[in-house]
């Protein structure tokens, strides 16, 4: 069930953060918005790398949530 939540978290984050992502785009501009999105994507990926051991699944969820937030920011620009 927890593995299923990792894929469903992208949809949940998109619904929850689409309006704040649009606000960031309006206030900061396209360049800074994509820089923030790329930075969050990099940070989330590095956090997921830290969860290589099986007992650190919660760390993978935290990293995956950060990547999902970055995807909302990036997909908002398309």
N, CA, C and O atoms as a CHARMM CRD file, in Angstrom:
* protein
*
  312
    1    1 UNK  N      0.81600  -1.18600   0.00000 PROA 1      0.00000
    2    1 UNK  CA     0.00000   0.00000   0.00000 PROA 1      0.00000
    3    1 UNK  C      0.86900   1.26400   0.00000 PROA 1      0.00000
    4    1 UNK  O      0.53100   2.24900  -0.65600 PROA 1      0.00000
    5    2 UNK  N      1.96600   1.23500   0.72000 PROA 2      0.00000
    6    2 UNK  CA     2.83800   2.41100   0.76300 PROA 2      0.00000
    7    2 UNK  C      3.48400   2.67700  -0.59100 PROA 2      0.00000
    8    2 UNK  O      3.70100   3.83100  -0.96300 PROA 2      0.00000
    9    3 UNK  N      3.78700   1.62400  -1.32100 PROA 3      0.00000
   10    3 UNK  CA     4.37300   1.80100  -2.64700 PROA 3      0.00000
   11    3 UNK  C      3.34700   2.43600  -3.58700 PROA 3      0.00000
   12    3 UNK  O      3.70500   3.25300  -4.43500 PROA 3      0.00000
   13    4 UNK  N      2.08700   2.06700  -3.44300 PROA 4      0.00000
   14    4 UNK  CA     1.03900   2.69300  -4.24200 PROA 4      0.00000
   15    4 UNK  C      0.91400   4.18300  -3.93700 PROA 4      0.00000
   16    4 UNK  O      0.62500   4.98100  -4.82800 PROA 4      0.00000
   17    5 UNK  N      1.12800   4.55300  -2.68700 PROA 5      0.00000
   18    5 UNK  CA     1.04600   5.96000  -2.31500 PROA 5      0.00000
   19    5 UNK  C      2.15400   6.78400  -2.94800 PROA 5      0.00000
   20    5 UNK  O      1.98900   7.98700  -3.14800 PROA 5      0.00000
   21    6 UNK  N      3.27600   6.15900  -3.26400 PROA 6      0.00000
   22    6 UNK  CA     4.33700   6.93100  -3.91100 PROA 6      0.00000
   23    6 UNK  C      3.90400   7.40200  -5.29000 PROA 6      0.00000
   24    6 UNK  O      4.24900   8.51300  -5.69200 PROA 6      0.00000
   25    7 UNK  N      3.16500   6.59500  -6.01700 PROA 7      0.00000
   26    7 UNK  CA     2.69300   7.03900  -7.33000 PROA 7      0.00000
   27    7 UNK  C      1.49300   7.96700  -7.21200 PROA 7      0.00000
   28    7 UNK  O      1.34100   8.87600  -8.02900 PROA 7      0.00000
   29    8 UNK  N      0.64700   7.76400  -6.22500 PROA 8      0.00000
   30    8 UNK  CA    -0.51800   8.63300  -6.06000 PROA 8      0.00000
   31    8 UNK  C     -0.15500   9.98100  -5.46300 PROA 8      0.00000
   32    8 UNK  O     -0.93900  10.92600  -5.54500 PROA 8      0.00000
   33    9 UNK  N      1.02500  10.08300  -4.86200 PROA 9      0.00000
   34    9 UNK  CA     1.41600  11.35300  -4.25800 PROA 9      0.00000
   35    9 UNK  C      1.59800  12.44300  -5.31100 PROA 9      0.00000
   36    9 UNK  O      1.38200  13.61900  -5.01900 PROA 9      0.00000
   37   10 UNK  N      1.99300  12.07200  -6.53400 PROA 10     0.00000
   38   10 UNK  CA     2.13100  13.07800  -7.57900 PROA 10     0.00000
   39   10 UNK  C      0.79300  13.75700  -7.85000 PROA 10     0.00000
   40   10 UNK  O      0.73400  14.97900  -7.98900 PROA 10     0.00000
   41   11 UNK  N     -0.27400  12.98000  -7.92700 PROA 11     0.00000
   42   11 UNK  CA    -1.59800  13.55000  -8.18600 PROA 11     0.00000
   43   11 UNK  C     -2.09400  14.37100  -6.99500 PROA 11     0.00000
   44   11 UNK  O     -2.70100  15.42600  -7.17500 PROA 11     0.00000
   45   12 UNK  N     -1.83800  13.89300  -5.79800 PROA 12     0.00000
   46   12 UNK  CA    -2.26500  14.62500  -4.60700 PROA 12     0.00000
   47   12 UNK  C     -1.51400  15.95100  -4.48100 PROA 12     0.00000
   48   12 UNK  O     -2.10900  16.97100  -4.13200 PROA 12     0.00000
   49   13 UNK  N     -0.22400  15.93900  -4.76100 PROA 13     0.00000
   50   13 UNK  CA     0.55300  17.17800  -4.69300 PROA 13     0.00000
   51   13 UNK  C      0.13000  18.14500  -5.79200 PROA 13     0.00000
   52   13 UNK  O      0.12800  19.35700  -5.57600 PROA 13     0.00000
   53   14 UNK  N     -0.22600  17.63400  -6.95900 PROA 14     0.00000
   54   14 UNK  CA    -0.66000  18.51200  -8.03800 PROA 14     0.00000
   55   14 UNK  C     -1.94300  19.23800  -7.66500 PROA 14     0.00000
   56   14 UNK  O     -2.07400  20.43800  -7.90800 PROA 14     0.00000
   57   15 UNK  N     -2.88300  18.52100  -7.08000 PROA 15     0.00000
   58   15 UNK  CA    -4.14200  19.14600  -6.67400 PROA 15     0.00000
   59   15 UNK  C     -3.90800  20.16500  -5.56600 PROA 15     0.00000
   60   15 UNK  O     -4.51300  21.23700  -5.56500 PROA 15     0.00000
   61   16 UNK  N     -3.03600  19.83200  -4.62900 PROA 16     0.00000
   62   16 UNK  CA    -2.83000  20.69800  -3.47200 PROA 16     0.00000
   63   16 UNK  C     -1.99200  21.93500  -3.78100 PROA 16     0.00000
   64   16 UNK  O     -2.19600  22.98300  -3.16700 PROA 16     0.00000
   65   17 UNK  N     -1.05100  21.83300  -4.72300 PROA 17     0.00000
   66   17 UNK  CA    -0.08800  22.91200  -4.90800 PROA 17     0.00000
   67   17 UNK  C     -0.13600  23.58600  -6.27600 PROA 17     0.00000
   68   17 UNK  O      0.80300  24.30000  -6.62900 PROA 17     0.00000
   69   18 UNK  N     -1.19100  23.38700  -7.05400 PROA 18     0.00000
   70   18 UNK  CA    -1.24300  24.01900  -8.36600 PROA 18     0.00000
   71   18 UNK  C     -1.40400  25.53300  -8.24100 PROA 18     0.00000
   72   18 UNK  O     -0.78800  26.28000  -9.00200 PROA 18     0.00000
   73   19 UNK  N     -2.21200  25.99300  -7.30600 PROA 19     0.00000
   74   19 UNK  CA    -2.40400  27.43300  -7.15900 PROA 19     0.00000
   75   19 UNK  C     -1.19800  28.12900  -6.53000 PROA 19     0.00000
   76   19 UNK  O     -0.83800  29.21400  -6.98400 PROA 19     0.00000
   77   20 UNK  N     -0.55400  27.55600  -5.50100 PROA 20     0.00000
   78   20 UNK  CA     0.68800  28.18300  -5.02900 PROA 20     0.00000
   79   20 UNK  C      1.79900  28.19700  -6.08800 PROA 20     0.00000
   80   20 UNK  O      2.59300  29.13600  -6.14200 PROA 20     0.00000
   81   21 UNK  N      1.85200  27.16700  -6.91700 PROA 21     0.00000
   82   21 UNK  CA     2.85700  27.15700  -7.98500 PROA 21     0.00000
   83   21 UNK  C      2.57700  28.24200  -9.00900 PROA 21     0.00000
   84   21 UNK  O      3.50600  28.86000  -9.52800 PROA 21     0.00000
   85   22 UNK  N      1.31100  28.48000  -9.30400 PROA 22     0.00000
   86   22 UNK  CA     0.95400  29.56500 -10.21800 PROA 22     0.00000
   87   22 UNK  C      1.29400  30.92200  -9.61700 PROA 22     0.00000
   88   22 UNK  O      1.72800  31.83100 -10.32400 PROA 22     0.00000
   89   23 UNK  N      1.09800  31.05200  -8.32000 PROA 23     0.00000
   90   23 UNK  CA     1.43600  32.30100  -7.63600 PROA 23     0.00000
   91   23 UNK  C      2.94200  32.55800  -7.70000 PROA 23     0.00000
   92   23 UNK  O      3.37500  33.68200  -7.95400 PROA 23     0.00000
   93   24 UNK  N      3.73800  31.50800  -7.46900 PROA 24     0.00000
   94   24 UNK  CA     5.19600  31.65900  -7.54200 PROA 24     0.00000
   95   24 UNK  C      5.61900  32.06000  -8.94300 PROA 24     0.00000
   96   24 UNK  O      6.52100  32.88200  -9.10400 PROA 24     0.00000
   97   25 UNK  N      4.98200  31.49400  -9.95600 PROA 25     0.00000
   98   25 UNK  CA     5.30100  31.84800 -11.33700 PROA 25     0.00000
   99   25 UNK  C      4.97600  33.31400 -11.61600 PROA 25     0.00000
  100   25 UNK  O      5.74800  34.00400 -12.28200 PROA 25     0.00000
  101   26 UNK  N      3.85200  33.78700 -11.11800 PROA 26     0.00000
  102   26 UNK  CA     3.47100  35.18300 -11.33200 PROA 26     0.00000
  103   26 UNK  C      4.40100  36.14700 -10.60300 PROA 26     0.00000
  104   26 UNK  O      4.75100  37.19700 -11.14300 PROA 26     0.00000
  105   27 UNK  N      4.80100  35.80100  -9.39100 PROA 27     0.00000
  106   27 UNK  CA     5.60700  36.71700  -8.58900 PROA 27     0.00000
  107   27 UNK  C      7.10100  36.67600  -8.93300 PROA 27     0.00000
  108   27 UNK  O      7.76600  37.71200  -8.92100 PROA 27     0.00000
  109   28 UNK  N      7.62200  35.50400  -9.23400 PROA 28     0.00000
  110   28 UNK  CA     9.07400  35.36100  -9.43100 PROA 28     0.00000
  111   28 UNK  C      9.49800  35.36100 -10.89000 PROA 28     0.00000
  112   28 UNK  O     10.64800  35.68100 -11.19100 PROA 28     0.00000
  113   29 UNK  N      8.61200  35.01300 -11.79500 PROA 29     0.00000
  114   29 UNK  CA     8.97400  34.93700 -13.19800 PROA 29     0.00000
  115   29 UNK  C      9.35300  33.51500 -13.59600 PROA 29     0.00000
  116   29 UNK  O      9.51700  32.63100 -12.75400 PROA 29     0.00000
  117   30 UNK  N      9.48800  33.32500 -14.91000 PROA 30     0.00000
  118   30 UNK  CA     9.74500  31.98000 -15.42400 PROA 30     0.00000
  119   30 UNK  C     11.13400  31.46000 -15.05200 PROA 30     0.00000
  120   30 UNK  O     11.28900  30.29300 -14.69000 PROA 30     0.00000
  121   31 UNK  N     12.13600  32.32500 -15.14100 PROA 31     0.00000
  122   31 UNK  CA    13.50800  31.87500 -14.87500 PROA 31     0.00000
  123   31 UNK  C     13.66500  31.36900 -13.45000 PROA 31     0.00000
  124   31 UNK  O     14.21500  30.28900 -13.23100 PROA 31     0.00000
  125   32 UNK  N     13.18800  32.13900 -12.48200 PROA 32     0.00000
  126   32 UNK  CA    13.34100  31.72700 -11.09200 PROA 32     0.00000
  127   32 UNK  C     12.45000  30.54900 -10.75400 PROA 32     0.00000
  128   32 UNK  O     12.81100  29.71200  -9.92700 PROA 32     0.00000
  129   33 UNK  N     11.29900  30.47600 -11.38000 PROA 33     0.00000
  130   33 UNK  CA    10.39400  29.36000 -11.11000 PROA 33     0.00000
  131   33 UNK  C     11.00600  28.04700 -11.57900 PROA 33     0.00000
  132   33 UNK  O     10.96000  27.05100 -10.85600 PROA 33     0.00000
  133   34 UNK  N     11.57600  28.03200 -12.77500 PROA 34     0.00000
  134   34 UNK  CA    12.18200  26.80100 -13.26000 PROA 34     0.00000
  135   34 UNK  C     13.46200  26.48600 -12.48500 PROA 34     0.00000
  136   34 UNK  O     13.80900  25.31600 -12.32400 PROA 34     0.00000
  137   35 UNK  N     14.16400  27.50700 -12.00600 PROA 35     0.00000
  138   35 UNK  CA    15.34600  27.27500 -11.16000 PROA 35     0.00000
  139   35 UNK  C     14.94400  26.66100  -9.82800 PROA 35     0.00000
  140   35 UNK  O     15.61200  25.75200  -9.33500 PROA 35     0.00000
  141   36 UNK  N     13.86000  27.14900  -9.24700 PROA 36     0.00000
  142   36 UNK  CA    13.35400  26.57500  -7.99500 PROA 36     0.00000
  143   36 UNK  C     12.91100  25.13100  -8.21700 PROA 36     0.00000
  144   36 UNK  O     13.21200  24.25200  -7.41000 PROA 36     0.00000
  145   37 UNK  N     12.19500  24.89300  -9.31200 PROA 37     0.00000
  146   37 UNK  CA    11.73700  23.53900  -9.61500 PROA 37     0.00000
  147   37 UNK  C     12.89700  22.57600  -9.83900 PROA 37     0.00000
  148   37 UNK  O     12.86600  21.44500  -9.35300 PROA 37     0.00000
  149   38 UNK  N     13.91500  23.01100 -10.56800 PROA 38     0.00000
  150   38 UNK  CA    15.06900  22.14900 -10.80800 PROA 38     0.00000
  151   38 UNK  C     15.86300  21.90400  -9.52400 PROA 38     0.00000
  152   38 UNK  O     16.37100  20.80500  -9.29800 PROA 38     0.00000
  153   39 UNK  N     15.96300  22.92900  -8.69500 PROA 39     0.00000
  154   39 UNK  CA    16.66100  22.76000  -7.41800 PROA 39     0.00000
  155   39 UNK  C     15.94500  21.79600  -6.48700 PROA 39     0.00000
  156   39 UNK  O     16.57900  20.96300  -5.83900 PROA 39     0.00000
  157   40 UNK  N     14.61600  21.90900  -6.42200 PROA 40     0.00000
  158   40 UNK  CA    13.85000  20.97600  -5.59600 PROA 40     0.00000
  159   40 UNK  C     13.91500  19.55500  -6.13700 PROA 40     0.00000
  160   40 UNK  O     13.95400  18.59400  -5.36900 PROA 40     0.00000
  161   41 UNK  N     13.92700  19.42300  -7.45400 PROA 41     0.00000
  162   41 UNK  CA    14.03600  18.10200  -8.05700 PROA 41     0.00000
  163   41 UNK  C     15.39100  17.47200  -7.73300 PROA 41     0.00000
  164   41 UNK  O     15.46800  16.27800  -7.44100 PROA 41     0.00000
  165   42 UNK  N     16.44600  18.26300  -7.78300 PROA 42     0.00000
  166   42 UNK  CA    17.78000  17.76600  -7.43700 PROA 42     0.00000
  167   42 UNK  C     17.85700  17.39600  -5.95600 PROA 42     0.00000
  168   42 UNK  O     18.39600  16.34700  -5.60200 PROA 42     0.00000
  169   43 UNK  N     17.32200  18.25200  -5.09800 PROA 43     0.00000
  170   43 UNK  CA    17.33500  17.97700  -3.66200 PROA 43     0.00000
  171   43 UNK  C     16.55900  16.71200  -3.32600 PROA 43     0.00000
  172   43 UNK  O     17.02900  15.87700  -2.55200 PROA 43     0.00000
  173   44 UNK  N     15.38400  16.57100  -3.90200 PROA 44     0.00000
  174   44 UNK  CA    14.58200  15.37300  -3.64700 PROA 44     0.00000
  175   44 UNK  C     15.24800  14.10400  -4.14500 PROA 44     0.00000
  176   44 UNK  O     15.14000  13.05100  -3.51700 PROA 44     0.00000
  177   45 UNK  N     15.93600  14.20300  -5.27500 PROA 45     0.00000
  178   45 UNK  CA    16.64800  13.02700  -5.79200 PROA 45     0.00000
  179   45 UNK  C     17.80000  12.62600  -4.88800 PROA 45     0.00000
  180   45 UNK  O     18.02500  11.43800  -4.65800 PROA 45     0.00000
  181   46 UNK  N     18.53300  13.61000  -4.37100 PROA 46     0.00000
  182   46 UNK  CA    19.62100  13.28700  -3.44800 PROA 46     0.00000
  183   46 UNK  C     19.09500  12.69000  -2.15000 PROA 46     0.00000
  184   46 UNK  O     19.72000  11.79500  -1.58100 PROA 46     0.00000
  185   47 UNK  N     17.95000  13.17700  -1.67800 PROA 47     0.00000
  186   47 UNK  CA    17.36500  12.60400  -0.46500 PROA 47     0.00000
  187   47 UNK  C     16.93800  11.16300  -0.72200 PROA 47     0.00000
  188   47 UNK  O     17.10300  10.30600   0.14700 PROA 47     0.00000
  189   48 UNK  N     16.39100  10.88700  -1.90400 PROA 48     0.00000
  190   48 UNK  CA    16.00800   9.50300  -2.22100 PROA 48     0.00000
  191   48 UNK  C     17.23000   8.60000  -2.31900 PROA 48     0.00000
  192   48 UNK  O     17.14000   7.40700  -2.02700 PROA 48     0.00000
  193   49 UNK  N     18.35800   9.14200  -2.72100 PROA 49     0.00000
  194   49 UNK  CA    19.59000   8.34200  -2.74600 PROA 49     0.00000
  195   49 UNK  C     19.99900   7.94200  -1.33400 PROA 49     0.00000
  196   49 UNK  O     20.54300   6.85700  -1.12900 PROA 49     0.00000
  197   50 UNK  N     19.74100   8.80900  -0.36200 PROA 50     0.00000
  198   50 UNK  CA    20.08600   8.50000   1.02900 PROA 50     0.00000
  199   50 UNK  C     19.24200   7.37800   1.61500 PROA 50     0.00000
  200   50 UNK  O     19.56500   6.86500   2.68700 PROA 50     0.00000
  201   51 UNK  N     18.17800   6.99100   0.94200 PROA 51     0.00000
  202   51 UNK  CA    17.28900   5.94700   1.46800 PROA 51     0.00000
  203   51 UNK  C     17.58200   4.59400   0.82800 PROA 51     0.00000
  204   51 UNK  O     16.65800   3.82600   0.55600 PROA 51     0.00000
  205   52 UNK  N     18.82500   4.30100   0.59200 PROA 52     0.00000
  206   52 UNK  CA    19.18300   3.07800  -0.12700 PROA 52     0.00000
  207   52 UNK  C     18.95000   1.82600   0.72900 PROA 52     0.00000
  208   52 UNK  O     18.73700   0.74400   0.18200 PROA 52     0.00000
  209   53 UNK  N     18.98400   1.95000   2.02400 PROA 53     0.00000
  210   53 UNK  CA    18.77300   0.78700   2.89100 PROA 53     0.00000
  211   53 UNK  C     17.27400   0.56700   3.09900 PROA 53     0.00000
  212   53 UNK  O     16.51400   1.53400   3.15700 PROA 53     0.00000
  213   54 UNK  N     16.84400  -0.67500   3.21000 PROA 54     0.00000
  214   54 UNK  CA    15.40500  -0.98100   3.28500 PROA 54     0.00000
  215   54 UNK  C     14.68900  -0.39200   4.50600 PROA 54     0.00000
  216   54 UNK  O     13.48000  -0.16400   4.45200 PROA 54     0.00000
  217   55 UNK  N     15.39700  -0.14500   5.58600 PROA 55     0.00000
  218   55 UNK  CA    14.72700   0.37700   6.77500 PROA 55     0.00000
  219   55 UNK  C     14.50300   1.88900   6.70700 PROA 55     0.00000
  220   55 UNK  O     13.97100   2.46400   7.65600 PROA 55     0.00000
  221   56 UNK  N     14.88300   2.53500   5.63600 PROA 56     0.00000
  222   56 UNK  CA    14.72900   3.98500   5.48900 PROA 56     0.00000
  223   56 UNK  C     13.67700   4.34900   4.44000 PROA 56     0.00000
  224   56 UNK  O     13.88300   5.26100   3.64000 PROA 56     0.00000
  225   57 UNK  N     12.57800   3.65000   4.44700 PROA 57     0.00000
  226   57 UNK  CA    11.52900   3.92300   3.47200 PROA 57     0.00000
  227   57 UNK  C     10.90600   5.28900   3.69400 PROA 57     0.00000
  228   57 UNK  O     10.47800   5.93100   2.73400 PROA 57     0.00000
  229   58 UNK  N     10.84700   5.74500   4.92700 PROA 58     0.00000
  230   58 UNK  CA    10.28700   7.06200   5.21600 PROA 58     0.00000
  231   58 UNK  C     11.14100   8.16300   4.59400 PROA 58     0.00000
  232   58 UNK  O     10.60800   9.20300   4.20800 PROA 58     0.00000
  233   59 UNK  N     12.44200   7.95900   4.49100 PROA 59     0.00000
  234   59 UNK  CA    13.31100   8.93900   3.83400 PROA 59     0.00000
  235   59 UNK  C     12.99600   8.98600   2.34000 PROA 59     0.00000
  236   59 UNK  O     13.00700  10.05700   1.73300 PROA 59     0.00000
  237   60 UNK  N     12.71900   7.83600   1.75600 PROA 60     0.00000
  238   60 UNK  CA    12.33000   7.79000   0.34200 PROA 60     0.00000
  239   60 UNK  C     11.01700   8.52700   0.12000 PROA 60     0.00000
  240   60 UNK  O     10.85700   9.20400  -0.89600 PROA 60     0.00000
  241   61 UNK  N     10.08200   8.41000   1.04600 PROA 61     0.00000
  242   61 UNK  CA     8.80500   9.11800   0.93300 PROA 61     0.00000
  243   61 UNK  C      9.01700  10.62800   1.01700 PROA 61     0.00000
  244   61 UNK  O      8.38100  11.38200   0.28000 PROA 61     0.00000
  245   62 UNK  N      9.89400  11.07200   1.90000 PROA 62     0.00000
  246   62 UNK  CA    10.19100  12.50400   2.02200 PROA 62     0.00000
  247   62 UNK  C     10.81600  13.02800   0.72800 PROA 62     0.00000
  248   62 UNK  O     10.41400  14.07500   0.22100 PROA 62     0.00000
  249   63 UNK  N     11.79200  12.30500   0.20000 PROA 63     0.00000
  250   63 UNK  CA    12.41400  12.70800  -1.05300 PROA 63     0.00000
  251   63 UNK  C     11.44000  12.68500  -2.21000 PROA 63     0.00000
  252   63 UNK  O     11.46900  13.55800  -3.07700 PROA 63     0.00000
  253   64 UNK  N     10.58300  11.69200  -2.22200 PROA 64     0.00000
  254   64 UNK  CA     9.58700  11.57500  -3.28500 PROA 64     0.00000
  255   64 UNK  C      8.57800  12.71800  -3.20800 PROA 64     0.00000
  256   64 UNK  O      8.10800  13.19600  -4.24000 PROA 64     0.00000
  257   65 UNK  N      8.24700  13.15100  -2.02200 PROA 65     0.00000
  258   65 UNK  CA     7.32200  14.27600  -1.86800 PROA 65     0.00000
  259   65 UNK  C      7.94200  15.57600  -2.37700 PROA 65     0.00000
  260   65 UNK  O      7.25400  16.40200  -2.97600 PROA 65     0.00000
  261   66 UNK  N      9.22200  15.75500  -2.14200 PROA 66     0.00000
  262   66 UNK  CA     9.90700  16.94700  -2.64500 PROA 66     0.00000
  263   66 UNK  C      9.96100  16.92500  -4.17500 PROA 66     0.00000
  264   66 UNK  O      9.76000  17.95400  -4.82000 PROA 66     0.00000
  265   67 UNK  N     10.23000  15.76100  -4.74800 PROA 67     0.00000
  266   67 UNK  CA    10.23500  15.63300  -6.20900 PROA 67     0.00000
  267   67 UNK  C      8.83000  15.87900  -6.76900 PROA 67     0.00000
  268   67 UNK  O      8.69100  16.49500  -7.82500 PROA 67     0.00000
  269   68 UNK  N      7.80500  15.41300  -6.08700 PROA 68     0.00000
  270   68 UNK  CA     6.43400  15.64900  -6.54600 PROA 68     0.00000
  271   68 UNK  C      6.09900  17.14400  -6.53100 PROA 68     0.00000
  272   68 UNK  O      5.42000  17.63800  -7.43100 PROA 68     0.00000
  273   69 UNK  N      6.57100  17.85200  -5.52200 PROA 69     0.00000
  274   69 UNK  CA     6.36700  19.29600  -5.46200 PROA 69     0.00000
  275   69 UNK  C      7.10000  19.98700  -6.60900 PROA 69     0.00000
  276   69 UNK  O      6.57100  20.92300  -7.20900 PROA 69     0.00000
  277   70 UNK  N      8.30400  19.53300  -6.91300 PROA 70     0.00000
  278   70 UNK  CA     9.05600  20.11500  -8.03400 PROA 70     0.00000
  279   70 UNK  C      8.36900  19.84100  -9.35900 PROA 70     0.00000
  280   70 UNK  O      8.40800  20.67700 -10.26100 PROA 70     0.00000
  281   71 UNK  N      7.74300  18.68800  -9.48500 PROA 71     0.00000
  282   71 UNK  CA     7.02100  18.36500 -10.71500 PROA 71     0.00000
  283   71 UNK  C      5.81100  19.27900 -10.90500 PROA 71     0.00000
  284   71 UNK  O      5.48300  19.65000 -12.03200 PROA 71     0.00000
  285   72 UNK  N      5.15400  19.63900  -9.81400 PROA 72     0.00000
  286   72 UNK  CA     4.02400  20.56200  -9.90500 PROA 72     0.00000
  287   72 UNK  C      4.49500  21.91000 -10.43000 PROA 72     0.00000
  288   72 UNK  O      3.84800  22.52100 -11.28000 PROA 72     0.00000
  289   73 UNK  N      5.61900  22.36100  -9.91600 PROA 73     0.00000
  290   73 UNK  CA     6.15600  23.64000 -10.36900 PROA 73     0.00000
  291   73 UNK  C      6.55700  23.57300 -11.83300 PROA 73     0.00000
  292   73 UNK  O      6.29100  24.50800 -12.58900 PROA 73     0.00000
  293   74 UNK  N      7.18900  22.49000 -12.24200 PROA 74     0.00000
  294   74 UNK  CA     7.64700  22.36100 -13.62400 PROA 74     0.00000
  295   74 UNK  C      6.49200  22.14900 -14.58300 PROA 74     0.00000
  296   74 UNK  O      6.47800  22.75000 -15.65800 PROA 74     0.00000
  297   75 UNK  N      5.52900  21.32100 -14.23600 PROA 75     0.00000
  298   75 UNK  CA     4.40000  21.06000 -15.12600 PROA 75     0.00000
  299   75 UNK  C      3.49700  22.28600 -15.26400 PROA 75     0.00000
  300   75 UNK  O      2.79400  22.43200 -16.26300 PROA 75     0.00000
  301   76 UNK  N      3.51800  23.15000 -14.27700 PROA 76     0.00000
  302   76 UNK  CA     2.71500  24.36100 -14.34100 PROA 76     0.00000
  303   76 UNK  C      3.21300  25.28000 -15.46500 PROA 76     0.00000
  304   76 UNK  O      2.43900  26.07300 -16.00100 PROA 76     0.00000
  305   77 UNK  N      4.47600  25.18000 -15.81600 PROA 77     0.00000
  306   77 UNK  CA     5.03600  26.04700 -16.86100 PROA 77     0.00000
  307   77 UNK  C      4.75300  25.53100 -18.26100 PROA 77     0.00000
  308   77 UNK  O      4.89700  26.27500 -19.23100 PROA 77     0.00000
  309   78 UNK  N      4.35200  24.27300 -18.38400 PROA 78     0.00000
  310   78 UNK  CA     4.07500  23.73800 -19.71400 PROA 78     0.00000
  311   78 UNK  C      2.78000  24.23500 -20.17000 PROA 78     0.00000
  312   78 UNK  O      2.34700  23.90700 -21.27400 PROA 78     0.00000
